Amino acid sequence: MLVVASAVYLFGVRRVRRRGEPWPVLRTIGFFALGLLPYAVIELGFLGVYSAELRWAFSTRIALLIFAVPAGIAAGRPFDLVPGALRERILAARLTRIFGNAMVATIVIAAVFCLFLTPIAGFLRVHPAIEASLGVVVPLVGLAMVLPMMALGAVHTGTFIAIEFLLAFVELLIDSVPGLLLRLNDGVLDLIPDAGQTAPWWPSLLHDQHLAGDMIWFIAEFADVPILVIFMIRWMRSDRVEARGFDDLSDEEYDEMTRAHLRGER
């Protein structure tokens, strides 16, 4: 994943620069420092190594892969490297527009976190092939929501962005529920027996679940704050653009637009 993503991104940057178009170095640095580097630390570090044995390592890994890694990769603006005609077709696709709004993101994130409350989480964690494949699938799911959301922000109206902002605020509350339930529940929800005390610091089965709930709660709430800030900035920018468009209208055009609105015309 690291090699392929790096090669594709650098090829795209080289292609853009060969056309004589500027590509800020900070974007490239952001892609590697905020996206691929955290991914390598997560997958090759403690969380990736002990993901199958520790519930809190598994839940923290999944939460970071779906929140932090896609946001870091998006800082490098990889979607802008896609050729113009192909990019327009992707943005015009119905599936892209579905995934590119906050309502779907809220539902998807909530559904993923709710899996930790079921035995499905235990099955995903202990099955070697599935557990390994999550390192690829989960970041792609996050990117499928983050990249269209950023790209479509330029064409969304201020009203639509305001609705997205409210939905993101609702998500801030919804995402905390699975973590709280994991933390407060006194029964093991994934029905997987303890892997054994392999180190003195190894938590008990129930404590492991409580730590998982703590981490999910913290990461979800912390990750939603910058999303709210981004929506607020987009809302302010969209409002300025719309206001500038009204200011450019002549008195006759403005009167005609007002009459058309009162007649119910689009």
DRENDO-1510 file (C-alpha; in Angstrom, 1 decimal, always signed):
<recs>
REC; n; res; u; v; w
REC; 1; MET; +0.0; +0.0; +0.0 .
REC; 2; LEU; +2.8; +2.5; +0.9 .
REC; 3; VAL; +4.8; +1.8; -2.2 .
REC; 4; VAL; +1.9; +1.8; -4.6 .
REC; 5; ALA; +0.3; +5.0; -3.1 .
REC; 6; SER; +3.7; +6.8; -3.1 .
REC; 7; ALA; +4.4; +5.8; -6.7 .
REC; 8; VAL; +1.0; +6.8; -8.0 .
REC; 9; TYR; +1.0; +10.1; -6.2 .
REC; 10; LEU; +4.6; +11.1; -7.3 .
REC; 11; PHE; +3.7; +10.1; -10.9 .
REC; 12; GLY; +0.7; +12.4; -10.7 .
REC; 13; VAL; +2.7; +15.3; -9.4 .
REC; 14; ARG; +5.3; +14.8; -12.1 .
REC; 15; ARG; +2.6; +14.7; -14.8 .
REC; 16; VAL; +1.1; +18.0; -13.5 .
REC; 17; ARG; +4.4; +19.7; -13.4 .
REC; 18; ARG; +5.3; +18.6; -16.9 .
REC; 19; ARG; +2.2; +20.4; -18.1 .
REC; 20; GLY; +3.6; +23.5; -16.6 .
REC; 21; GLU; +1.0; +23.7; -13.8 .
REC; 22; PRO; +2.2; +24.6; -10.3 .
REC; 23; TRP; +2.0; +22.0; -7.5 .
REC; 24; PRO; +2.9; +23.3; -4.0 .
REC; 25; VAL; +5.6; +21.3; -2.3 .
REC; 26; LEU; +3.5; +21.6; +1.0 .
REC; 27; ARG; +0.9; +19.4; -0.6 .
REC; 28; THR; +3.4; +16.7; -1.3 .
REC; 29; ILE; +4.8; +17.0; +2.2 .
REC; 30; GLY; +1.3; +16.8; +3.7 .
REC; 31; PHE; +0.5; +13.7; +1.7 .
REC; 32; PHE; +3.5; +11.8; +3.1 .
REC; 33; ALA; +3.8; +13.4; +6.5 .
REC; 34; LEU; +0.1; +13.5; +7.4 .
REC; 35; GLY; -1.2; +10.6; +5.4 .
REC; 36; LEU; +1.3; +7.8; +4.6 .
REC; 37; LEU; +3.5; +8.2; +7.6 .
REC; 38; PRO; +0.7; +7.8; +10.2 .
REC; 39; TYR; -0.6; +4.9; +8.1 .
REC; 40; ALA; +2.8; +3.2; +8.4 .
REC; 41; VAL; +3.0; +3.9; +12.1 .
REC; 42; ILE; -0.5; +2.4; +12.7 .
REC; 43; GLU; -0.1; -0.7; +10.5 .
REC; 44; LEU; +3.6; -1.5; +11.2 .
REC; 45; GLY; +3.7; -0.3; +14.8 .
REC; 46; PHE; +2.1; -1.4; +18.1 .
REC; 47; LEU; -1.5; -1.1; +16.9 .
REC; 48; GLY; -0.9; -3.2; +13.9 .
REC; 49; VAL; +1.1; -5.9; +15.7 .
REC; 50; TYR; -1.3; -6.4; +18.6 .
REC; 51; SER; -4.6; -5.6; +16.7 .
REC; 52; ALA; -5.6; -9.3; +16.7 .
REC; 53; GLU; -4.9; -9.8; +20.4 .
REC; 54; LEU; -6.0; -6.6; +22.1 .
REC; 55; ARG; -9.5; -5.1; +21.6 .
REC; 56; TRP; -8.4; -1.6; +22.3 .
REC; 57; ALA; -5.5; -1.8; +19.8 .
REC; 58; PHE; -8.0; -3.1; +17.2 .
REC; 59; SER; -10.6; -0.5; +17.8 .
REC; 60; THR; -8.0; +2.3; +18.0 .
REC; 61; ARG; -6.4; +1.1; +14.7 .
REC; 62; ILE; -9.8; +1.1; +12.9 .
REC; 63; ALA; -10.8; +4.5; +14.2 .
REC; 64; LEU; -7.5; +6.1; +13.2 .
REC; 65; LEU; -7.6; +4.4; +9.7 .
REC; 66; ILE; -11.1; +5.7; +9.0 .
REC; 67; PHE; -10.6; +9.2; +10.5 .
REC; 68; ALA; -7.0; +10.3; +10.7 .
REC; 69; VAL; -5.4; +8.6; +7.7 .
REC; 70; PRO; -7.9; +9.8; +5.1 .
REC; 71; ALA; -7.9; +13.3; +6.4 .
REC; 72; GLY; -4.1; +13.3; +6.2 .
REC; 73; ILE; -4.0; +11.9; +2.7 .
REC; 74; ALA; -6.6; +14.5; +1.7 .
REC; 75; ALA; -4.2; +17.3; +2.8 .
REC; 76; GLY; -2.1; +16.3; -0.2 .
REC; 77; ARG; -5.1; +16.9; -2.6 .
REC; 78; PRO; -4.6; +13.6; -4.5 .
REC; 79; PHE; -7.9; +14.0; -6.3 .
REC; 80; ASP; -6.6; +17.2; -8.0 .
REC; 81; LEU; -4.0; +15.0; -9.7 .
REC; 82; VAL; -6.7; +13.1; -11.6 .
REC; 83; PRO; -7.0; +14.2; -15.3 .
REC; 84; GLY; -9.6; +16.9; -15.7 .
REC; 85; ALA; -12.1; +14.9; -17.9 .
REC; 86; LEU; -11.9; +11.9; -15.6 .
REC; 87; ARG; -12.3; +14.0; -12.5 .
REC; 88; GLU; -15.4; +15.6; -13.9 .
REC; 89; ARG; -16.9; +12.3; -14.7 .
REC; 90; ILE; -16.2; +11.0; -11.2 .
REC; 91; LEU; -17.7; +14.1; -9.6 .
REC; 92; ALA; -20.8; +13.8; -11.8 .
REC; 93; ALA; -21.3; +10.1; -10.8 .
REC; 94; ARG; -24.3; +9.5; -8.5 .
REC; 95; LEU; -22.2; +7.3; -6.2 .
REC; 96; THR; -19.7; +10.1; -5.7 .
REC; 97; ARG; -22.4; +12.6; -4.8 .
REC; 98; ILE; -23.9; +10.1; -2.4 .
REC; 99; PHE; -20.7; +9.5; -0.5 .
REC; 100; GLY; -19.7; +13.2; -0.7 .
REC; 101; ASN; -22.2; +14.5; +1.8 .
REC; 102; ALA; -22.1; +14.5; +5.6 .
REC; 103; MET; -25.3; +12.5; +6.0 .
REC; 104; VAL; -23.8; +9.4; +4.5 .
REC; 105; ALA; -20.6; +9.9; +6.4 .
REC; 106; THR; -22.5; +10.1; +9.6 .
REC; 107; ILE; -24.4; +6.9; +8.9 .
REC; 108; VAL; -21.2; +5.0; +7.7 .
REC; 109; ILE; -19.1; +6.0; +10.7 .
REC; 110; ALA; -21.9; +5.2; +13.1 .
REC; 111; ALA; -22.4; +1.8; +11.5 .
REC; 112; VAL; -18.7; +1.0; +11.7 .
REC; 113; PHE; -18.5; +1.9; +15.4 .
REC; 114; CYS; -21.6; +0.0; +16.2 .
REC; 115; LEU; -19.9; -3.1; +14.9 .
REC; 116; PHE; -17.7; -3.0; +18.0 .
REC; 117; LEU; -20.8; -3.7; +20.1 .
REC; 118; THR; -21.4; -7.0; +18.3 .
REC; 119; PRO; -19.6; -10.4; +17.9 .
REC; 120; ILE; -18.8; -9.3; +14.4 .
REC; 121; ALA; -16.0; -7.2; +15.8 .
REC; 122; GLY; -14.4; -10.3; +17.4 .
REC; 123; PHE; -14.7; -12.3; +14.2 .
REC; 124; LEU; -13.1; -9.5; +12.2 .
REC; 125; ARG; -10.3; -9.2; +14.7 .
REC; 126; VAL; -9.2; -12.8; +15.1 .
REC; 127; HIS; -9.6; -13.9; +11.5 .
REC; 128; PRO; -6.1; -13.3; +10.0 .
REC; 129; ALA; -7.0; -12.6; +6.4 .
REC; 130; ILE; -9.9; -10.3; +7.3 .
REC; 131; GLU; -7.9; -8.5; +10.0 .
REC; 132; ALA; -5.1; -7.8; +7.5 .
REC; 133; SER; -7.4; -6.7; +4.7 .
REC; 134; LEU; -9.0; -4.1; +7.0 .
REC; 135; GLY; -5.7; -2.1; +6.7 .
REC; 136; VAL; -6.6; -1.6; +3.0 .
REC; 137; VAL; -10.4; -1.5; +3.1 .
REC; 138; VAL; -11.0; +0.9; +6.0 .
REC; 139; PRO; -8.7; +3.8; +4.7 .
REC; 140; LEU; -10.4; +3.4; +1.3 .
REC; 141; VAL; -13.8; +3.8; +2.8 .
REC; 142; GLY; -12.6; +6.9; +4.6 .
REC; 143; LEU; -11.2; +8.3; +1.4 .
REC; 144; ALA; -14.4; +7.6; -0.5 .
REC; 145; MET; -16.1; +10.0; +1.9 .
REC; 146; VAL; -13.4; +12.6; +2.5 .
REC; 147; LEU; -12.2; +13.2; -1.0 .
REC; 148; PRO; -15.7; +13.8; -2.7 .
REC; 149; MET; -16.7; +15.9; +0.3 .
REC; 150; MET; -13.7; +18.2; -0.3 .
REC; 151; ALA; -14.1; +18.3; -4.1 .
REC; 152; LEU; -17.9; +18.9; -4.0 .
REC; 153; GLY; -17.6; +21.7; -1.5 .
REC; 154; ALA; -16.9; +24.1; -4.3 .
REC; 155; VAL; -20.2; +23.4; -6.0 .
REC; 156; HIS; -22.5; +23.1; -3.0 .
REC; 157; THR; -24.6; +26.0; -2.1 .
REC; 158; GLY; -24.5; +27.8; +1.3 .
REC; 159; THR; -27.7; +26.1; +2.4 .
REC; 160; PHE; -26.4; +22.6; +1.6 .
REC; 161; ILE; -23.2; +23.3; +3.5 .
REC; 162; ALA; -25.2; +24.6; +6.4 .
REC; 163; ILE; -27.1; +21.3; +6.5 .
REC; 164; GLU; -23.9; +19.4; +6.3 .
REC; 165; PHE; -22.6; +21.4; +9.3 .
REC; 166; LEU; -25.6; +20.5; +11.3 .
REC; 167; LEU; -25.3; +16.8; +10.4 .
REC; 168; ALA; -21.6; +16.9; +11.4 .
REC; 169; PHE; -22.6; +18.3; +14.7 .
REC; 170; VAL; -25.1; +15.5; +15.1 .
REC; 171; GLU; -22.4; +13.0; +14.2 .
REC; 172; LEU; -20.3; +14.5; +17.1 .
REC; 173; LEU; -23.0; +13.2; +19.4 .
REC; 174; ILE; -23.8; +9.9; +17.6 .
REC; 175; ASP; -20.1; +8.8; +17.4 .
REC; 176; SER; -19.8; +8.9; +21.2 .
REC; 177; VAL; -22.6; +6.4; +21.8 .
REC; 178; PRO; -20.7; +3.1; +20.8 .
REC; 179; GLY; -17.7; +4.2; +22.9 .
REC; 180; LEU; -19.8; +4.9; +25.9 .
REC; 181; LEU; -21.6; +1.6; +25.6 .
REC; 182; LEU; -18.4; -0.3; +25.4 .
REC; 183; ARG; -17.0; +1.6; +28.4 .
REC; 184; LEU; -20.1; +1.1; +30.6 .
REC; 185; ASN; -21.0; -2.5; +29.7 .
REC; 186; ASP; -19.9; -5.1; +32.2 .
REC; 187; GLY; -20.2; -8.0; +29.8 .
REC; 188; VAL; -17.8; -8.9; +27.0 .
REC; 189; LEU; -19.6; -8.1; +23.8 .
REC; 190; ASP; -17.5; -9.7; +21.1 .
REC; 191; LEU; -17.7; -13.2; +22.8 .
REC; 192; ILE; -14.0; -13.9; +22.0 .
REC; 193; PRO; -12.0; -15.5; +24.9 .
REC; 194; ASP; -8.9; -13.8; +26.2 .
REC; 195; ALA; -5.7; -14.4; +24.3 .
REC; 196; GLY; -3.8; -14.8; +27.5 .
REC; 197; GLN; -1.5; -12.7; +29.6 .
REC; 198; THR; +1.5; -12.4; +27.3 .
REC; 199; ALA; +3.0; -9.5; +29.2 .
REC; 200; PRO; +2.7; -8.1; +32.8 .
REC; 201; TRP; +0.8; -5.0; +31.6 .
REC; 202; TRP; -1.7; -7.1; +29.5 .
REC; 203; PRO; -5.2; -5.9; +30.5 .
REC; 204; SER; -8.0; -8.3; +31.6 .
REC; 205; LEU; -10.7; -9.2; +29.1 .
REC; 206; LEU; -13.2; -6.7; +30.5 .
REC; 207; HIS; -10.6; -3.9; +31.0 .
REC; 208; ASP; -9.5; -4.4; +27.4 .
REC; 209; GLN; -13.1; -3.8; +26.2 .
REC; 210; HIS; -13.3; -0.7; +28.5 .
REC; 211; LEU; -10.1; +0.7; +27.0 .
REC; 212; ALA; -11.5; +0.1; +23.5 .
REC; 213; GLY; -14.5; +2.2; +24.4 .
REC; 214; ASP; -12.4; +5.0; +25.8 .
REC; 215; MET; -10.2; +5.1; +22.7 .
REC; 216; ILE; -13.2; +5.1; +20.3 .
REC; 217; TRP; -14.9; +7.8; +22.3 .
REC; 218; PHE; -11.8; +10.0; +22.4 .
REC; 219; ILE; -10.8; +9.6; +18.7 .
REC; 220; ALA; -14.3; +10.1; +17.4 .
REC; 221; GLU; -14.9; +13.3; +19.4 .
REC; 222; PHE; -11.4; +14.7; +18.7 .
REC; 223; ALA; -11.6; +13.9; +14.9 .
REC; 224; ASP; -15.0; +15.6; +14.5 .
REC; 225; VAL; -13.7; +19.0; +15.7 .
REC; 226; PRO; -11.6; +19.8; +12.7 .
REC; 227; ILE; -14.4; +18.6; +10.4 .
REC; 228; LEU; -16.7; +21.1; +12.0 .
REC; 229; VAL; -14.1; +23.8; +11.5 .
REC; 230; ILE; -13.7; +22.9; +7.8 .
REC; 231; PHE; -17.5; +23.0; +7.3 .
REC; 232; MET; -17.7; +26.4; +9.0 .
REC; 233; ILE; -14.9; +27.8; +6.8 .
REC; 234; ARG; -16.6; +26.4; +3.7 .
REC; 235; TRP; -19.9; +27.9; +4.8 .
REC; 236; MET; -18.4; +31.3; +5.2 .
REC; 237; ARG; -16.6; +31.2; +1.8 .
REC; 238; SER; -19.7; +30.0; +0.1 .
REC; 239; ASP; -21.7; +32.8; +1.6 .
REC; 240; ARG; -19.2; +35.4; +0.4 .
REC; 241; VAL; -19.3; +34.0; -3.1 .
REC; 242; GLU; -23.1; +34.1; -3.2 .
REC; 243; ALA; -23.2; +37.6; -1.8 .
REC; 244; ARG; -20.6; +38.7; -4.4 .
REC; 245; GLY; -22.8; +37.2; -7.1 .
REC; 246; PHE; -25.8; +39.2; -6.0 .
REC; 247; ASP; -23.7; +42.4; -5.8 .
REC; 248; ASP; -22.8; +42.0; -9.4 .
REC; 249; LEU; -26.4; +42.0; -10.6 .
REC; 250; SER; -27.9; +45.2; -11.9 .
REC; 251; ASP; -31.1; +46.6; -10.4 .
REC; 252; GLU; -33.1; +45.3; -13.3 .
REC; 253; GLU; -31.6; +41.8; -13.1 .
REC; 254; TYR; -32.2; +41.7; -9.3 .
REC; 255; ASP; -35.8; +42.8; -9.7 .
REC; 256; GLU; -36.4; +40.1; -12.4 .
REC; 257; MET; -34.8; +37.4; -10.2 .
REC; 258; THR; -37.0; +38.5; -7.3 .
REC; 259; ARG; -40.2; +38.3; -9.5 .
REC; 260; ALA; -39.1; +34.9; -10.8 .
REC; 261; HIS; -38.6; +33.6; -7.3 .
REC; 262; LEU; -42.0; +34.9; -6.2 .
REC; 263; ARG; -43.6; +33.1; -9.3 .
REC; 264; GLY; -41.9; +29.9; -8.2 .
REC; 265; GLU; -39.6; +29.6; -11.2 .
REC; 266; ARG; -36.2; +27.9; -11.0 .
</recs>
